[in-house]
Amino acid sequence: MTVSFLENVKEVASLVILLSCVIYRRQLKLTKWRRKLSKGEMAMYVITSIVIPVYAITYLLLLLGVE
């Protein structure tokens, strides 16, 4: 029972992290339209642009049980 609960907490935490990443990327995109991004902001923009689809594909593959 405890393991199941912890797995559910892990899934919710992953979902919150993914949602935060999407919102932060959107904010950086809006900022990019208004002004030039700093090096740190541009790095985060590129990283989040890569990580979001990779995470989604990985999660989908794990959900489907592909080994």
C-alpha positions as CSV (number, residue, x, y, z in Angstrom):
1,M,0.0,0.0,0.0
2,T,2.8,2.4,0.8
3,V,4.6,1.7,-2.4
4,S,1.4,2.3,-4.4
5,F,0.9,5.6,-2.6
6,L,4.5,6.7,-3.3
7,E,4.2,5.8,-7.0
8,N,1.1,7.9,-7.2
9,V,2.9,10.8,-5.5
10,K,5.7,10.4,-8.0
11,E,3.3,10.5,-10.9
12,V,1.6,13.7,-9.6
13,A,5.0,15.3,-9.0
14,S,6.1,14.5,-12.5
15,L,2.9,16.0,-13.9
16,V,3.4,19.2,-11.8
17,I,7.0,19.5,-13.1
18,L,6.0,19.0,-16.7
19,L,3.2,21.6,-16.3
20,S,5.6,24.0,-14.8
21,C,8.1,23.5,-17.6
22,V,5.4,24.1,-20.2
23,I,4.3,27.3,-18.5
24,Y,7.9,28.6,-18.1
25,R,8.6,27.9,-21.7
26,R,5.5,29.8,-22.7
27,Q,6.7,32.7,-20.5
28,L,10.1,32.7,-22.1
29,K,8.5,32.6,-25.6
30,L,6.5,35.7,-24.7
31,T,9.6,37.4,-23.4
32,K,11.5,36.5,-26.5
33,W,8.9,38.4,-28.6
34,R,9.3,41.5,-26.4
35,R,13.1,41.6,-26.1
36,K,16.2,39.6,-26.7
37,L,16.7,36.8,-24.2
38,S,19.8,36.7,-22.0
39,K,22.2,33.7,-22.4
40,G,20.7,32.0,-19.4
41,E,17.1,32.5,-20.6
42,M,18.0,31.3,-24.1
43,A,19.6,28.2,-22.6
44,M,16.5,27.5,-20.6
45,Y,14.3,28.1,-23.7
46,V,16.3,25.6,-25.7
47,I,16.4,23.1,-22.9
48,T,12.7,23.2,-22.3
49,S,12.0,23.1,-26.0
50,I,13.9,19.8,-26.2
51,V,12.9,18.2,-22.9
52,I,9.1,18.6,-23.2
53,P,8.7,16.4,-26.3
54,V,11.4,13.9,-25.1
55,Y,9.6,13.5,-21.8
56,A,6.2,13.1,-23.5
57,I,7.5,10.5,-25.9
58,T,9.3,8.6,-23.0
59,Y,6.2,8.7,-20.8
60,L,4.0,7.4,-23.7
61,L,6.4,4.6,-24.4
62,L,6.5,3.6,-20.7
63,L,2.7,3.8,-20.6
64,L,2.4,1.5,-23.6
65,G,4.9,-0.9,-22.0
66,V,7.4,-0.8,-24.9
67,E,10.7,-2.4,-23.8
